[in-house]
Amino acid sequence: MREGASNQQSLIALPSPRPRTVFGPLADPLVAVLLAVLWVALLLRFQLGGEWDLSTSGLFFDAANCAATASAESQRCRGFPLSGVPALSTFRELMHPVPAILGIVTLVFLIVELRMGGTWRNPGVRLKAVLVATLIAGPGLIVNGVLKAHWGRPRPWMTEDFGGWLPFVEAGVYSNYCTSGNCSFVSGEAAAAGWLMCLALVLAVHRYRAYAIVVGLLAIAMAGLRVGFGAHYLSDVVLGFLMTVVIFAAFAALAEWSVSRRARSG
């Protein structure tokens, strides 16, 4: 009897498993740190040389078509035939506003939930807030507000390697060659597609696997077309896409940490 009672007490004394958060493993601070380290490592690798960027864009470049469509009136030739495929152009036009629309819808639901008495302790409130904050901070402020507007990296079709008139510039290297304010580093659409990937990861955490796969594939296709169209290099797309996921993971970790901190202090 004593042995049985002792075993029962030891079982009772075992700590309960950590409750699953609305973000799943994405809220683990280690995930955010590892993703940030990966982002920096990729940036440094792309800066070491442009072979990855040039070779990838070269797969979609048609020199003969570029020469045939070059003219004295325009500095741009049609060296990336995929950009002229109607089905792909339509897909791009349809997907382009999707993240912004979903972000606005998420914000509206968040405001409604807060007005109905929702608090920060509500997992749904935290999820919506992190999604909205990620979209604003990542594709909105950091990518379009800072990097694309001020880093000056020419797009592939602008460079001499692909029928243009400007030199190639490695990822992350500041230059003043592109002065339009809408330059190549990093891709805004890829960053927005990264936000869709964050949504897909959340769906996967909650076991909506079919929806997660569809949204994830759409996100990858949306980002990948920017390389195929000659609008961005591989580095612009990969770093823009991953940047949004890093920001999402960091915000998720911060949100769950704030709740656990309040619970301990309360």
Secondary structure, DSSP 8 states (H G I E B T S, - for coil): -HHHHHHHHHHHHS-------TTGGGG-HHHHHHHHHHHHHHHHHHHH-SHHHHHHHHTT--HHHHHHH--SS-S-----GGGG-HHHHHHHHHHTTHHHHHHHHHHHHHHHHHHTT--TTSHHHHHHHHHHHHHIIIIIIIIIIIIHHHS----GGGBGGGT-SB----TT---SS--SS--SSS-HHHHHHHHHHHHHHHHHHTT-HHHHHHHHHHHHHHHHHHHHTTSS-HHHHHHHHHHHHHHHHHHHHHHHHHHHHHHHH-
